[in-house]
Amino acid sequence: MAADRFIPYRKQDIVEMCLRELKLDDSVLSFRQFCDLLSNSLHVEYHQTLESLKNDYAPFDPNADTKQLEPYTPEQKSQCQTRFAENFANVLNAANFEKITEQDLQDALTEESLFKVRLEVEFDDFEQVVFYRRGESQLTETITSLFGLRKQTLNFTNYDRVAIYITFKDKAHFDRKKKALFGFEPGSTIVKLFQDVPKADLEMLFPNSEVRMRPIDKAFIGASAVVGGAVVLVTKLGASILLLAALMGFWIGWHKEAVEMTQQHFISFAIGLGVFAGFIFKEWSKFKNRKIKFMKALSDNLYFKNLDNNAGVFHTLIDAAEEEDFKEAILAYSFLLNCQDGLTAEALDERIECWFKEKYQCELDFEIADALGKLERMQLVKLNHDIYHAVALDEAKKILDTHWDNIFNYA
């Protein structure tokens, strides 16, 4: 399993971790001020990204509670859709999410669910389907069955965070299929964020997933119905059926002995039919109740795994991307500040990754290109013959202060 890009510590913790490594003496307060300036500068930049996402998502938002000043033209909707998809992908990448491949999705449809629920998904209903995940780990869970008599230990891949982006096809598609719409609008785009999702259960995140009985469940119910039905037929209808067969044989001419059907025979036959009909209804109810049980298991799962929906997801992801950017930048700057001779990008990347592994038992794939790119853009590092040097702390604060003063320069 490849190392994750995600840094699993809060940005405040990263600041404290950097302070423990830096030899600042009386400059601890100055470093905290630098961190505040850097954090606020990134916050303003990401606020602009958030507003852009909200504006581009507005034509497709299924939860909108505001009126449109003017209706969107098809061309405007197409432009908004393109910009939104690009910006949303950029934010997820900045938040260190990884795109889930088509192969992973196909594996999820074929692997056995941890919750013993079989689901089917109609991919034909979607115009676009994109899944992202962050935080991959191998977990173990014990599954009980047969009233707790049988225990099975399962090893599975778990995703800490899963973001999905799905666009439905237009109304004409669903009209052609004569399919009823439940909980979504044709042509709309839904965005959702989930936590702790097993890889084998990714299909439960689709909005049109439907519960299907597994072969083993069908076999269990079918065998029970056959055995029970045979018992009812023999005990309640056996004599009546034999009498009717003899009567039919007399009518057809198979035998000459007359068969007499009394009122008591008809009453017994009617009672037997009633009992058999009751048994059929009971087995049908058992089948429906088992399906409802599976649907409840699915619903309970999604209830506790769902973190946010649609436009609300933007705020969560923007905050995550902002934190990741800050953590990457402050780590790279701190390590360069601690090394007067400077470091190459490769050496800095290796030093930070080894530091996490040796000191905090945390393996990660540090995004050195993103970290240095931000520091270069903000002029907080200098590059000389492939060697990066950190700008002195006091000078770096002045640079960020000047940057902050010029953020809204409308003169």
C-alpha positions as CSV (number, residue, x, y, z in Angstrom):
1,M,0.0,0.0,0.0
2,A,1.5,3.3,-1.1
3,A,2.1,6.1,1.5
4,D,-0.6,8.7,1.8
5,R,-0.1,12.4,1.0
6,F,-2.4,13.4,3.9
7,I,-0.6,14.7,7.0
8,P,-2.6,13.2,9.9
9,Y,-2.0,16.1,12.4
10,R,-3.9,19.3,13.0
11,K,-2.1,22.5,11.8
12,Q,-1.7,23.7,15.4
13,D,0.0,20.4,16.3
14,I,2.3,20.9,13.3
15,V,3.3,24.3,14.5
16,E,4.2,22.9,17.9
17,M,6.1,20.0,16.3
18,C,8.1,22.5,14.3
19,L,8.8,24.7,17.3
20,R,10.4,21.7,19.1
21,E,12.8,21.3,16.2
22,L,13.7,24.9,15.6
23,K,16.5,26.6,17.4
24,L,14.7,29.9,17.9
25,D,15.7,30.9,21.4
26,D,13.7,34.2,22.0
27,S,12.0,34.1,18.6
28,V,9.1,31.7,19.5
29,L,6.6,34.5,19.5
30,S,7.9,35.7,16.2
31,F,7.5,32.3,14.6
32,R,3.9,32.1,15.9
33,Q,3.2,35.5,14.3
34,F,4.6,34.2,11.0
35,C,2.3,31.2,11.2
36,D,-0.7,33.4,11.8
37,L,0.2,35.6,8.8
38,L,0.7,32.6,6.6
39,S,-2.5,31.0,7.7
40,N,-4.6,34.1,7.1
41,S,-3.1,34.7,3.7
42,L,-4.0,31.2,2.6
43,H,-7.5,31.6,4.1
44,V,-8.2,34.6,2.0
45,E,-7.1,32.8,-1.2
46,Y,-9.3,29.8,-0.4
47,H,-12.3,32.0,0.4
48,Q,-12.2,33.2,-3.2
49,T,-12.1,29.6,-4.3
50,L,-15.1,28.8,-2.1
51,E,-17.1,31.6,-3.7
52,S,-16.2,30.4,-7.1
53,L,-17.4,26.9,-6.3
54,K,-20.7,28.1,-4.9
55,N,-21.4,30.3,-7.9
56,D,-20.6,27.6,-10.5
57,Y,-22.6,25.0,-8.5
58,A,-25.7,27.1,-8.2
59,P,-27.4,26.0,-11.5
60,F,-27.2,22.3,-10.4
61,D,-27.7,22.6,-6.6
62,P,-30.7,20.3,-5.7
63,N,-31.0,22.0,-2.3
64,A,-31.1,25.6,-3.3
65,D,-33.5,27.7,-1.4
66,T,-32.9,31.0,-3.3
67,K,-34.5,32.3,-6.4
68,Q,-32.7,32.8,-9.7
69,L,-32.5,36.4,-11.0
70,E,-32.5,35.1,-14.6
71,P,-32.7,31.5,-15.9
72,Y,-29.4,29.9,-17.0
73,T,-28.9,29.2,-20.7
74,P,-27.6,25.7,-21.7
75,E,-24.3,27.4,-22.7
76,Q,-24.0,29.0,-19.3
77,K,-24.8,25.8,-17.5
78,S,-22.1,24.0,-19.6
79,Q,-19.5,26.6,-18.7
80,C,-20.4,26.5,-15.0
81,Q,-20.2,22.7,-15.0
82,T,-16.8,22.7,-16.6
83,R,-15.4,25.3,-14.2
84,F,-16.9,23.6,-11.2
85,A,-15.5,20.2,-12.1
86,E,-12.0,21.7,-12.6
87,N,-12.1,23.7,-9.4
88,F,-13.6,20.9,-7.3
89,A,-10.8,18.5,-8.5
90,N,-8.2,21.1,-7.7
91,V,-9.6,21.5,-4.1
92,L,-9.6,17.8,-3.6
93,N,-6.1,17.5,-4.8
94,A,-5.0,20.3,-2.5
95,A,-6.7,18.5,0.4
96,N,-4.6,15.4,-0.6
97,F,-7.5,13.3,-1.8
98,E,-6.7,10.5,-4.3
99,K,-9.0,9.7,-7.2
100,I,-10.6,6.2,-6.9
101,T,-10.1,4.3,-10.1
102,E,-12.7,2.6,-12.3
103,Q,-11.1,-0.7,-11.3
104,D,-11.6,0.0,-7.6
105,L,-15.3,0.7,-8.2
106,Q,-15.6,-2.5,-10.2
107,D,-13.9,-4.5,-7.4
108,A,-16.4,-3.0,-4.9
109,L,-19.3,-4.3,-7.0
110,T,-17.9,-7.8,-7.1
111,E,-16.4,-8.1,-3.5
112,E,-18.6,-9.3,-0.7
113,S,-20.0,-6.5,1.5
114,L,-19.0,-6.4,5.1
115,F,-22.7,-5.7,6.0
116,K,-23.9,-8.8,4.1
117,V,-26.0,-6.7,1.7
118,R,-26.0,-7.1,-2.0
119,L,-26.5,-3.9,-4.0
120,E,-27.1,-3.2,-7.6
121,V,-26.3,0.2,-9.3
122,E,-27.6,1.4,-12.6
123,F,-24.6,3.4,-14.0
124,D,-26.7,4.3,-17.1
125,D,-28.5,6.9,-15.0
126,F,-25.4,9.0,-14.5
127,E,-23.7,11.5,-16.8
128,Q,-20.6,11.7,-14.7
129,V,-19.3,9.7,-11.7
130,V,-16.1,10.6,-9.8
131,F,-15.0,9.2,-6.5
132,Y,-12.1,10.5,-4.3
133,R,-10.7,9.0,-1.1
134,R,-8.2,10.1,1.6
135,G,-6.6,7.9,4.2
136,E,-6.3,4.2,3.3
137,S,-5.7,1.6,6.0
138,Q,-6.0,-2.1,6.5
139,L,-8.5,-3.1,9.2
140,T,-9.9,-6.3,10.7
141,E,-13.4,-7.0,11.8
142,T,-15.2,-10.0,13.2
143,I,-18.5,-10.9,11.6
144,T,-20.9,-13.2,13.5
145,S,-23.6,-15.4,12.0
146,L,-25.9,-18.3,12.9
147,F,-27.1,-16.6,16.0
148,G,-23.6,-15.8,17.1
149,L,-22.4,-19.4,16.9
150,R,-20.1,-18.7,13.9
151,K,-17.5,-16.0,13.9
152,Q,-15.5,-15.0,10.8
153,T,-12.5,-12.6,10.8
154,L,-12.3,-10.3,7.8
155,N,-9.4,-8.2,6.6
156,F,-10.4,-5.3,4.5
157,T,-9.3,-2.0,3.0
158,N,-10.9,1.1,4.7
159,Y,-11.0,4.7,3.4
160,D,-11.1,7.4,6.1
161,R,-12.8,9.9,3.8
162,V,-14.7,9.4,0.6
163,A,-15.9,12.3,-1.6
164,I,-18.3,11.7,-4.5
165,Y,-19.3,13.8,-7.4
166,I,-22.2,12.6,-9.5
167,T,-24.2,14.2,-12.3
168,F,-27.6,12.7,-13.3
169,K,-28.7,12.5,-16.9
170,D,-31.5,14.8,-18.2
171,K,-35.2,14.2,-17.8
172,A,-35.6,12.7,-21.2
173,H,-33.4,9.8,-20.2
174,F,-35.7,8.9,-17.2
175,D,-38.8,9.5,-19.3
176,R,-37.6,7.0,-21.9
177,K,-37.0,4.4,-19.1
178,K,-40.3,5.3,-17.5
179,K,-38.5,5.4,-14.2
180,A,-39.9,7.1,-11.1
181,L,-37.6,9.7,-9.5
182,F,-36.9,9.5,-5.8
183,G,-34.8,12.2,-4.1
184,F,-33.1,13.7,-7.0
185,E,-33.7,16.0,-10.0
186,P,-32.7,15.0,-13.5
187,G,-29.6,17.0,-14.7
188,S,-28.6,17.9,-11.1
189,T,-25.2,17.3,-9.6
190,I,-24.8,15.9,-6.1
191,V,-21.7,16.1,-3.9
192,K,-21.3,14.1,-0.8
193,L,-18.7,13.4,1.8
194,F,-18.5,10.2,3.9
195,Q,-16.2,8.7,6.5
196,D,-14.9,5.2,7.3
197,V,-16.1,3.5,4.1
198,P,-14.8,-0.1,3.4
199,K,-13.6,-0.4,-0.2
200,A,-15.9,-3.4,-0.7
201,D,-18.9,-1.2,0.2
202,L,-18.3,1.8,-2.1
203,E,-21.4,0.9,-4.1
204,M,-23.6,1.8,-1.1
205,L,-22.7,5.4,-1.7
206,F,-24.5,5.6,-5.0
207,P,-27.8,7.4,-4.8
208,N,-29.7,4.9,-6.9
209,S,-28.3,1.7,-5.3
210,E,-31.0,-1.0,-4.7
211,V,-30.9,-3.9,-2.3
212,R,-31.0,-7.3,-3.9
213,M,-31.2,-10.7,-2.1
214,R,-28.0,-12.7,-2.2
215,P,-28.1,-16.2,-3.6
216,I,-27.5,-17.7,-0.1
217,D,-30.5,-15.7,1.3
218,K,-32.7,-16.8,-1.6
219,A,-31.7,-20.4,-1.1
220,F,-32.3,-20.2,2.7
221,I,-35.8,-18.7,2.2
222,G,-36.6,-21.0,-0.7
223,A,-35.6,-24.2,1.1
224,S,-37.6,-23.1,4.1
225,A,-40.6,-22.4,1.9
226,V,-40.4,-25.7,0.0
227,V,-40.1,-27.8,3.2
228,G,-42.8,-25.9,5.0
229,G,-45.1,-26.0,2.0
230,A,-44.7,-29.7,1.6
231,V,-45.6,-30.2,5.3
232,V,-48.7,-28.1,5.0
233,L,-49.9,-29.8,1.8
234,V,-49.5,-33.3,3.3
235,T,-51.0,-32.5,6.7
236,K,-53.8,-30.1,5.8
237,L,-54.6,-30.9,2.2
238,G,-53.3,-34.5,1.7
239,A,-56.6,-36.3,2.1
240,S,-58.6,-33.7,0.2
241,I,-56.1,-33.8,-2.7
242,L,-56.2,-37.6,-2.9
243,L,-60.1,-37.5,-2.9
244,L,-60.1,-34.8,-5.7
245,A,-57.6,-36.9,-7.7
246,A,-59.8,-40.0,-7.4
247,L,-62.8,-37.9,-8.5
248,M,-61.0,-36.5,-11.5
249,G,-59.9,-40.1,-12.4
250,F,-63.6,-41.2,-12.3
251,W,-64.6,-38.3,-14.5
252,I,-61.9,-39.0,-17.0
253,G,-62.6,-42.7,-17.0
254,W,-59.4,-44.1,-15.4
255,H,-61.5,-46.1,-13.0
256,K,-65.2,-47.1,-12.7
257,E,-65.6,-46.8,-8.9
258,A,-67.8,-43.8,-8.1
259,V,-66.4,-41.2,-5.7
260,E,-68.7,-39.3,-3.4
261,M,-67.8,-35.7,-2.2
262,T,-69.7,-34.7,0.9
263,Q,-70.2,-31.2,2.3
264,Q,-67.6,-32.1,5.0
265,H,-65.1,-32.9,2.3
266,F,-65.6,-29.5,0.7
267,I,-65.3,-27.7,4.1
268,S,-62.1,-29.6,4.9
269,F,-60.7,-28.7,1.5
270,A,-61.6,-25.0,1.9
271,I,-59.9,-24.9,5.4
272,G,-56.8,-26.6,4.0
273,L,-56.7,-24.0,1.1
274,G,-57.0,-21.2,3.7
275,V,-54.1,-22.7,5.7
276,F,-51.9,-23.1,2.6
277,A,-52.7,-19.5,1.5
278,G,-51.8,-18.3,5.0
279,F,-48.5,-20.1,4.7
280,I,-47.7,-18.6,1.3
281,F,-48.5,-15.1,2.7
282,K,-46.2,-15.8,5.7
283,E,-43.3,-16.9,3.5
284,W,-43.8,-13.8,1.2
285,S,-43.8,-11.5,4.3
286,K,-40.6,-13.3,5.5
287,F,-39.0,-12.5,2.2
288,K,-40.1,-8.8,2.3
289,N,-39.1,-8.4,6.0
290,R,-35.6,-9.8,5.2
291,K,-35.2,-7.3,2.4
292,I,-36.4,-4.5,4.7
293,K,-33.9,-5.6,7.3
294,F,-31.1,-5.3,4.7
295,M,-32.4,-1.8,3.7
296,K,-32.3,-0.7,7.3
297,A,-28.8,-2.0,7.7
298,L,-27.8,0.1,4.6
299,S,-29.7,3.2,5.9
300,D,-28.1,2.9,9.4
301,N,-24.7,2.6,7.8
302,L,-25.1,5.7,5.7
303,Y,-26.6,7.7,8.5
304,F,-23.4,7.4,10.6
305,K,-21.0,7.6,7.7
306,N,-22.4,10.7,6.0
307,L,-20.4,13.9,6.9
308,D,-21.9,16.5,4.5
309,N,-23.9,17.0,1.4
310,N,-23.8,19.2,-1.7
311,A,-22.8,22.8,-1.1
312,G,-22.0,22.0,2.5
313,V,-19.2,19.7,1.3
314,F,-17.3,22.8,-0.2
315,H,-16.8,24.3,3.3
316,T,-15.4,21.1,4.7
317,L,-13.1,20.4,1.7
318,I,-11.9,24.0,1.5
319,D,-11.0,24.0,5.1
320,A,-9.2,20.7,4.6
321,A,-7.3,22.0,1.6
322,E,-6.3,25.2,3.4
323,E,-5.0,23.2,6.4
324,E,-3.0,20.8,4.1
325,D,-1.5,23.8,2.3
326,F,-0.5,25.5,5.5
327,K,1.0,22.3,7.0
328,E,3.1,21.6,3.9
329,A,4.3,25.1,3.7
330,I,5.2,25.5,7.3
331,L,7.0,22.2,7.5
332,A,9.2,23.0,4.4
333,Y,9.9,26.5,5.7
334,S,10.8,25.3,9.2
335,F,13.2,22.6,7.9
336,L,14.9,25.1,5.6
337,L,15.1,27.6,8.4
338,N,16.8,25.0,10.5
339,C,19.4,24.3,7.8
340,Q,21.6,27.3,7.1
341,D,23.3,25.7,4.1
342,G,20.0,25.0,2.4
343,L,18.6,21.8,0.9
344,T,17.7,20.5,-2.5
345,A,14.0,19.6,-3.1
346,E,14.8,15.9,-3.0
347,A,16.9,16.2,0.2
348,L,14.2,18.3,1.9
349,D,11.5,15.8,0.9
350,E,13.5,12.9,2.3
351,R,14.3,14.7,5.5
352,I,10.7,15.6,6.3
353,E,9.4,12.0,5.5
354,C,12.2,10.4,7.6
355,W,11.4,12.8,10.5
356,F,7.8,11.8,10.5
357,K,8.6,8.1,10.3
358,E,11.3,8.1,13.0
359,K,9.9,10.5,15.5
360,Y,6.2,10.0,15.1
361,Q,5.9,6.5,13.5
362,C,4.0,8.0,10.6
363,E,4.7,7.1,7.0
364,L,3.6,9.7,4.4
365,D,4.4,10.9,0.9
366,F,5.2,14.6,1.5
367,E,4.1,16.9,-1.3
368,I,7.4,18.7,-1.7
369,A,6.5,20.3,-5.0
370,D,3.4,21.9,-3.6
371,A,5.1,23.0,-0.5
372,L,8.0,24.7,-2.3
373,G,5.7,26.1,-5.0
374,K,3.7,28.0,-2.3
375,L,6.8,29.2,-0.6
376,E,8.3,30.4,-3.9
377,R,5.0,32.1,-4.9
378,M,5.0,34.0,-1.6
379,Q,8.8,34.8,-1.9
380,L,9.5,33.0,1.4
381,V,12.4,30.9,0.0
382,K,15.3,31.6,-2.4
383,L,16.6,29.2,-5.0
384,N,20.3,29.2,-5.8
385,H,21.7,26.4,-8.0
386,D,18.9,23.9,-7.0
387,I,19.5,24.7,-3.3
388,Y,16.6,26.2,-1.4
389,H,17.2,28.6,1.4
390,A,14.5,30.0,3.8
391,V,14.2,33.8,4.1
392,A,15.0,35.0,7.6
393,L,12.0,35.0,9.9
394,D,11.8,38.7,10.4
395,E,12.0,39.3,6.7
396,A,9.5,36.6,6.0
397,K,7.0,38.3,8.3
398,K,7.5,41.6,6.5
399,I,6.9,39.9,3.1
400,L,3.7,38.3,4.3
401,D,2.6,41.6,5.9
402,T,3.1,43.4,2.6
403,H,1.3,40.6,0.8
404,W,-1.6,41.0,3.3
405,D,-1.8,44.8,2.8
406,N,-2.0,44.3,-1.0
407,I,-4.7,41.6,-1.1
408,F,-7.4,44.2,-1.7
409,N,-5.6,46.9,-3.6
410,Y,-8.4,48.5,-5.7
411,A,-6.6,51.9,-6.2
